[in-house]
Amino acid sequence: MNERNDSNSGHHSAEYQNGGNPGGAGPVGSRNRPEDMYRLRLEKTAFFMGAVSIPCTFIWPLMMPCLLGSMAIVLAIISKGGSLKMSSQGRAAVVLGIVGIVMNVFYLGIALKTMQTMLTEPDGRQYLNDLLYQQYGMTLEELFSKFPSLQ
């Protein structure tokens, strides 16, 4: 019984000092624990979604950038876990998600303003009529007459 007390008195066991890893993989809080590996996967997924949301602004506007950007933000926040600080990859994922959403809103704003200009201003409407006539052989008015719900 004395041997047991002597071996634990004043010293922590090797398992405790190595973060509970029998191989001595590092201090408590290292990224080798299952919950830390899970957080790392969440961070990587969040970063990937945030990065992909930016080019999706030009490929699939409206839906995909907003979906991927918001998922990147949520996953980055979840990856933080109980920690007060977010990792650098998590912060980058949040920034990329926000940039993807903002770019999408800006891009859609420009597209809507362009369409409004083309439909309301005489020069823009003439340009649209010429373009439609070249492509489809009909003007905007003829196209609208085929679809009464658009009038």
Secondary structure by P-SEA (a helix, b strand, c coil): caaaaaaacccccccccccccccccccccccccaaaaaaaaaaaaaaaaaaaaaaaaacccccaaaaaaaaaaaaaaaaccccccccaaaaaaaaaaaaaaaaaaaaaaaaaaaaaaaaccaaaaaaaaaaaaacccccaaaaaaaccccc
